[in-house]
């Protein structure tokens, strides 16, 4: 029987997952259907049939205690957010008493019985961010969840209270362990077949009155007003200055009614709706502050408290018409009269405006909100592309926009943009991030004739007190320039002992040439890690013991003939460097242990293999050997094998591949 019930729960739950978002409109509490959605929703908690499970459902306590009979639901026009607010004009004596109690504990500016949620793929994201115009510390307790079915009911409920328990099985007489789930839920049904499509809900928090007018415009007359604490239901936002709204008031209904389901009903409630228009500027929470900067056609005002800019008002000097921007929540970091900054940010000949949106905290990644003027509509429109950029610098003369960013101390970069056919277009980029030791990775690119040309170089600061720059990589020539400690070099190429560099000195002088590699290495002790009869290998590490170069010296004359700087994440352990003849040609090679691969945890260990080339007399990285894990070499047979561990069907499998060197090529002989 338990198997059958469990299957029924899962079947109902799967069928009810499709329409989880309540439609906009007004819903009335129905206390006769407290368990209407129980099986469909709560089946997801019953994920085990080996233990005893029990379920208890009680009415949502706060809803009944506060006498909350009605809920208003709005969904924005993009269908990405819903807001739900309970009408607080309760008519029950008990509810009024409860409201007075909690009202004393709510801080000024906070409110309760309302919340907003995001929508993703026709489902409500139940974990609220506690942001926006309806969030507050006085919301209904607990984490909200929602459900909806085809009969136009929707429910709110809390996460269950789970208790462990033990019961005695009547058949066997043995005790079984189990869990008891206690849910609180309340269900609401839609009022009317064609509810109004409310697109937003707001609360009058700061004003004793927000007037409701009969029509938008300068000749409108007031017909009612929203009281402090009331919910404002917005039905249309077709104006830069006005909202079309409903004021919904709960009243007692003294009539008696007959219901097919419940018989004679009395002492119920009814709603009285007043429709009209309100001015957007009346929703501002703080006085308006006139801004110093203005254009020939417009002047600007902001509404701000001590920390945030909440609204912006744009006034046409000639006509007096207004455009009001709400819900900005920008940081107030400047003098209140100097928040708005004006310039032609998209280079179309019309002045635009912007203001600081948020600072970068401890870092420099601040952003601004940009509003560009639309000459056809004669208003300002928010530009998301510009507003998403950090540290924006605009050169109106050159028609360029620079943006820079920092991702921690070891990674930063920037981009260059311009407007092409009124679309923000990236024309160049650069970024820099730290590598091993003193080196950084330099990446850059530019858009040329519609195609990206990318560049990838290393860079480093000169660490020697002074360093000579030569025209050719030979120290016995007269240097072209001398650079000093702290000068930054972009490394274009390298040979065994020199870097080819471009260095921009402090007087902004560009120097090109060759410089000895040792000028970039910190003066720390070199660790003699390994040697052969021909060579000494010294592993150079930084102050964090991270290896970044190998110095190779000829033992016969004591001269250094090569610095290897491409180490590719060598291990920082002391037993990192090994020597052997890895390609069986009679010359010694060396390897560096690494741990940068993703499959190390499976047991796949790697090394970077550097093979000696008798023609050039230098060591070079062998990329094929370096890609194979767990290599073992057989000098006598001149073969080597690679053991790789892979996961297949949740089982670790060992694969062994054998290779032979033939005419300086690797040939697999057996797998």
N, C-alpha and C positions, 0 to 999 in steps of 0.2 A: 504493500500500500504506500509506503514511504517513497518507493521508487516512482510510483505513478504520480504522487503529489509533486515530487521534485520535477518530473518531466512536464507536468502541467504548468508549474511556475515558469520554467524556462521557455515554454512555448508562448505563454501569454506575454512574457517579457520581450521576446524577440519581435512579436507583432506590434508592441507598443512603443518601439524605439524610433519611429519615423517622424512623428510630429510633436516634438518636445517643446516648441516655442509657443507660448500663449499668444493669441491674436490681440492686437490693440483693442481697447475698449474698457467697459466697466463690468466687473464681476461681483456677484453677491454671494456671501458666505452661505453654504448649505450644510447645516449641522446634521442632516439626515443621512449623509453619504460619507461618513468618516472613513469607511474602509473600501471606497470605490476603486482605488488604484492599488490596493495592497498587494495582490498577487503579481500584477504586472510589473511593479517597480521593485519590490523587495526580493524577488527571486534571485537577484544578483548576490544577495548576502548568503543564500543557502547553497554554498559551494561544496558541501560535504554531506554524504549520506551515511557515513560511518558512525557519527555521533548523534545524540539526541538534540533536536532543534525545536525551539518554541518561539512564538511570535505574539506580541501584545501590541495593540494599537490604541492610543488615546488621542483625544482632540488636542490640537496645538494650543498649549496652555495660554500663551500670551494673547492669542486671538480672542479666545472666549473671555479671559479676564478683563481685557480692555474694551470689550464690546465692539470689536472691529468687524463691521458688517460688510463693508465694501472695499474693493481693491481696484485701482486704476492701472492699466497696463499700456505702455507706449512702446513703439518700436521705431527706431530712426529710419530715415528714407533709404539708407544703404543696407538696412537689415543686418547691421553688425552689433547692435546694442539694444537691449530692452531695459526699461525702468518700471519698477512696480512700487506703488505707494498706496498705503491704506488711508482711507479718509478718516481723519482724526476727530471729526465732529460727531463723536459717539452720542447716542441718545440714552444709553443705559446708565442707571445711577451708579452701579458698581464700576462701570467703565470710566465715568467722569472722575470718580474718586481715584482710581488707579492712574489716570492721566495727570491729575494734579500732583500725585506723589512723584512720578518719574520726571515731570517737568521741572521740579525743583533740583533734580540731580543732573540735568543736562546743561552743559556749559553754553554760554552765549555763542551763537553761530552754529551749534550742533542741532541735530533734529533726529527724528526717530520714525519708525514704521515705514521706511522707504529704503530702496536700494537699487543699484544699477548693476547689470551683468552684460558680459560680452556674448555674442552669438557666433558660433563656428559650425558650419555645415548643418544648419537647422537644429542645433542643440544649444542649450544654455550652458555656459561655463559657470558653474555654481560657485567657484571660489572667487569672490569679488576682490578687486584691487583696492577697495575703500577710497576710491578717488572719484572726482566728478561732483556734480551739483546735488546729488541726492545722498551721498554717503555721509556717515556720521557715527559717533560713538553710541548714540541712543537707538540704534537699530534693534529690531527684534533679536533676542539672544539666540545664539547658536548659528551654525553655518546653514545657509539656505540651500535648498534643492528644489527642483521643479519637475512637474510632470504634466502632460496634456494628453487628452484622448479625443476621439472623433466626435464625441458628444458635447464638445465645447466646455468641458470641465478642465480646470487645471488645479493642481495641488501644490502646496508648499509643505516641506517637512524638514525635520532635523536629522542629522546622523543619529543612528540608534544608540541607546544605552545598552551595552552588552554585559551580561552577567553570566559567569560560569555556575553551573548547577549540576546536581546529581539526582537522578530519579531511579526508582525501583521498577524493573520490568515485571509486569504482572504475570507473564507466562513463565519466565525462568527464575524469577525471584532475585536476579542479580541487579546490581546497580550499574547504571550507565552514566558516563559524563556527557555533558552537553552545554549548550549556550542558549540563553534566553535573550531575544532581541525585543526591545521596547521602543516603539516609534511614536513620535508626535507628528500629527498631520492635520491639515485643514483643507477643505476643498471648496472651490468657488465655481459658480456656473455663470455663463455669459448672460447679460440682460439685453434682450432685443436681438433680432436676426441680423441687423445691419449696424453694428456699433461704429462709432466715429473712429477714423484712423488716427489716433493720437500719435504724433511723431516725437513728442518730448514731454517730460514732466519736470516742473520746477517747484521750489518751495519759497514762499515769501518769508524770508528770514529776518530782514532788517527794517522793514517799513511797516508803519501802522496801517497804511493804505496803499494799494496799487490800483489805480483807477482803471475801470473797464469802460471803453468807449463804444459807441454804436457803429462806428466805421473808422477806417484809417484816414488820416489827413488832418489838415489844419482846421477844418470846420466841423470836426467830430464833437459829440456831446457825451458826457459821462453818464452811465446808466447803472453802475454798481461798482463794487471794489472788492479786491481780495484782502482778507484780514491777515494779520501776522500769524504765521504758522500754517496757513492753508496751502494746499497743493494746487498748482496752476497746470491745467491740462492744455497743451498746445496742439491745435489742429492744423495749422498752416504756417509756413515761414516763407512767404513770397515777397517780402519787403525788406529793404535794408534797415528799416526803422520800426516796423510793427510785427507783432505776433497775433494771429487769430487764436482765441482761447475759449475754453469753457470753465466756468466756475460751477462746481458740483457741490451742493449742500445736502446733507443728510437731515431729514425731518421725520417726525413721528407720523405714522399713518393710523388714524383712529378708526378706520373702516374695518369691516369684517369681510372675509373672502372665503370662498369655497374652493378647495383643491381636490382633484381626483385622487391624489396620493395621500394627503394628510387631513382631509376634511376641512372643517371651519378653522380659519386662522385669523387671529386678531393681534393687536399690539405690535404690528410689524413697522417697517420703515419704508420711506420712499425718497426719491432723489428729486431735487429741483435744480435744473441746469440753466445757467445764464450764459449766453454766448455773446462774444464781442471781440474787442481788440485792445491790446495793451501796448504801451511804448516799451521798446527794448531797453531804453536808457533807464527806465524805472526799476529794472532788475539789478542795476549796479548796486553793490553793497557799500560803497564809500563815496564821498563827495567827488565831484569832477574837478580836475586840476588842468588848467590851461597850459599848453606847451609853448616853449619859446620858438621852436622852428615851425615854419609854415610855408606853404606854396602861394603862388599868386592867386590860386583859386580856392584853396582849402586851408582851414586851421584845424587844430587837433586838441583833444582833451583826453585825459586818462582818469580812470577810477582805480585807486590803489590804497592798500592798507600799509602797515609798516614793513611788510615783507614781499608782497606780490602786487603786480599790476593785474587787475581782474577784467578790465574792459577798456576799450578805446572808442572814442566818438569823433567822427569826422564831419565837419560842418562846412557846407558850401557857402562861401562868403556872400555870393550874389543872391542865391535863392533861399538860403536858410535851411535847405533840405539836409538831412543827416543820414549817416551810415554808422551803425553801432555794431561793434565786434565784442561778443561776450565769451566767457569761459576761456580766457587766455592763460591765466595762472603763470605769468612770467615773473621772474625774479626782479625785485626792485633793488638795483645796485647803484643807481646814479641819483643825482638831484631830481626830485619829483617833477620839476618843470622842464627837465632836459632828457626825458625818456625817449621821445620820438626823434629819430634822425632821418633826414630827408636827402635824397640824391636820386639820380637816374640809374637805378641798379640793373636794368636790362637794356640800356643804351638805345631806347626807342624815341628819345626826345621829350618824354614826359617824366616829371618827378614822381618818385615812389617813396615809401617810408619803411623803416624797420626799427626794431628795438631788441634789446637783450632778452633772450628767452630763458636761458639757464647758463650758469657758469660751470666750469669743468670740475668743481670741487677742489681737490688738492692738485689737479692737473690743469692743463691749459685748454682743454677741449670745450670751450664755450660755444654756444649756438645763438643765432639771432632769428627772429621771425620776420620774414620779408613779405610785404604787401605791394604788389605791382599795380599800377594804374591801368584800367581798361578804358580807353577813350570811347569805345562804342557804348558801353554801359554807364560811363561816367562814374565809376566807383572803383574801389581798390579790392583786389583779390589776393588771397593768401597763396604764396608760391611755395609748394612743399619741397621742390628740388633745391632751391636756394636755402631754405630753412633747415634742411637736413645737414648742410655742410658746417664744419666746425672751423673756427678761427678765420672767418672770411675777411679778405682784404680786396676791395674793388678799386680798380684803376679806370676811372671814367674816360680819361684821355686816351689810353691805349685800348679801351674796351676789353679788358681782361679781368678775370676773377680768380684770385688765389685762395686756396683752402689748405690748411695744414692740420695735422692731428698727431696725437701721441698715444701709443698703446703700451704704457709702462715705460720704464727707464731704458729698455733695450730695443724698442721698436717705435719708429716715428716716420712720418712721410707727409705728402701733400699732393695736390692736383692743381691744374690750371684749367679754367673754363672760359668760354665766351658764349654769347647768344647768337645762334644761327637760325634765321627765320623764326625768331622769338622762342626758340627751344634752347635750353641750357645744354651746351655740348662740351664734353671734356676734350681738351687738346693736348695735355701733357700730364705726366705723373712722375713721382719719385717716392721711393721708400728705402729705409735703411734699418737693418736689424743686426744685433750683435752676433758674431760668430765666436769661434774659439780663440782665446787669448786676446791679442790687441786688435784683431781684425773685425770688420763689419761687412755686411753684404749690401752692395749698392745696386738698386734696380731703378730703371727710369725708362720712359718711353714718350714718344710724341706722335701726334696725328699729322701725317704728311700726305696730301693728295688723297685723303680718305682712307689711308692705310696706316696701321700702327707700326712704328719702328721701335723695337725694344732693345735695351742695353742692360747687361748684367756684369757688374764689376765688384771687386773687393776694395776696401778702403782701410786706412789706418792712420793714426797720428805718429809724427816723428817723435821718438823718445830720446834720441841722442841730443846732447846740448846743441851741436851743429852737425850738419850733414851736407856732403857735396853732391851736386846733381851734375851728371855728365851727359854729353851728347850721345855717347855710345857706352855700352856696358863694359867699360874698361877703366880701372882705377888709375892707370898710369897716365891718363890724359889730363889736361888742365880742365878743372870743373867749369861749367857754364855759370852756375849759381851756387849759393849756399843757403840752406834753409835752417830754421831753428826749431827747437823743441816746441811741440804743440801745433805746428803746421800740419794741415790735414792733406793727405794724398789719396787720390783715386788711382787704383792700380789697374792699368790697362793690359799689361802683359808681364811675363817674368821669364828669366832663365835660371840657371843653377844658383847664381849668387846675387842677382840684381832684380829689382822691380822697375818696369817702365811706368812712370807716374805722370799725373797732372796735379799740380799743387797751386792753390790760390792763396797767396800770402795776404797778410792783414791789409796792406795798401791796395788790395784787389788787383794784384799782379799775377797773371797766369804763367806758371813755369812748367815746361815739359822737358822730360829727359829720363835718365836712368839713375837709380840710387841704390846703394848696397842694402841688402835685406836686413843686415844686423842692426841698422839704424832704427828699426821699428820694434826690436825685441827689448823687453824690460831687462834691467841689469839684475837678474837673479841668478842663483847658483845653477849650473848645468848638471844634470844627473847623468852619470855614465851608466847606461842601462845594459849595454851589450857591446861586444867587439868580436872581430874575427882576426885572422892573421893579416888581413890587408887593411881593414878599416875599423875606426872607432865610431860608434853611433851614440850621440848624446841627445836625449829627449829634453826639449825646452818646455818648461811649464810656466803658467802665470801664478799669481799670488794665491789663487784658489786651487792650485795643483792640477789645473786642466792643461794637458799637453796641446801645443799648437804648432810645433815645428820640430824637425829632426835635423841635427847638425851632423854631417858626415865628413870625417877627416881621414886623409891618407896617412897610415901609420909610418910609411917609409920616410916622408919628409915633414910630417906634422901639419900640412896645409889643409885647410878646409876647402873642399871642391864642390859642395852642394848643400843647400838648405831645402828640405822638403816641407812645404807649408800646407799641402792639401791632405790633411789628416782625417777628415770626415768623421768627427765624433769618436775619436780614440778614447779608450777607457782611461780614467784617472788613477787607476791602481798602479803600483810600482812594477808589477809583472805584466807590462803591456807590450814591450818590444821583444821580438824573437828573431833569430837569424837561422837561415837554412838555405839549401839550394832547391828552391821550389819548382824550377823548370828543368832541372837535371842537366844544365849546360856547363857545370864545373865552376860557375861563379857564385859567390855568396849573395843571397837576397835577404830581405828582412820583411817582417810583418808586424802589424799593430792590431791588438785586440780591440774590437768595437762592441757596442751594445745598443745600437740605434735602430735595429730592425724591429718590426712589430711582432714577430713570432719567436722572440727570445724566450718567453715564458714556456713555450712548448719544448724547449731544449735545443733550439737551433742557434748555435753560437757562430759568430762570424769574425773574420779578420780582414784587414786591408793588406793586400800583398803588393810589395814593391820589388820589382825584378830588375836586376842589373843588366844594362845594355852595353855590351863590349864595344860597340861601334861609337856610341856617344860618350861612353864612360860615366853614365848617370843612371840613377834609379828612377823608374817610372811606375805608376800605379797600374796594376793589371785588373781591369774592371770585371773580367770573366771570373777569375778565381775569387775575387772579393764578393761576388754575389752568391757563392756556394757555401752552405753551412757545414760545420763539423768536418773539415777536410783532414785526411790522413794521407801521408806521402810515403811511398815505397821507393827508396833510392836504388835498391838493387834491380827491381823490375822496371823502374822509371814509369810508375803508374801512381795514380792517386784516386781516392774514393771520397764521395760526399754522402753523408747520412742526413736525411731530412725527415722531420716529424711533421705529419699533417693530420688534420681532423677530418674524418669521414664518418657520417652517421653517428656522431657523438662518440666516436672511438678514435684514439690516437694510433696512427699507422706509421711505421718506419719504412722509408724508402732509401735504398742504397744505389748510387750510381758510380760506376767505375770508368776512369778515363786513362788514356795513354797519350804521351806527347810524340807526335810523328811529324818530322820536318817543321818543327817549331809551331805546330798546331795541336789543339786539344781535340781528341777524338774519343767519343764515348764507346767503350767496348762491351759493357754489360750493365743491365739495370735490374 
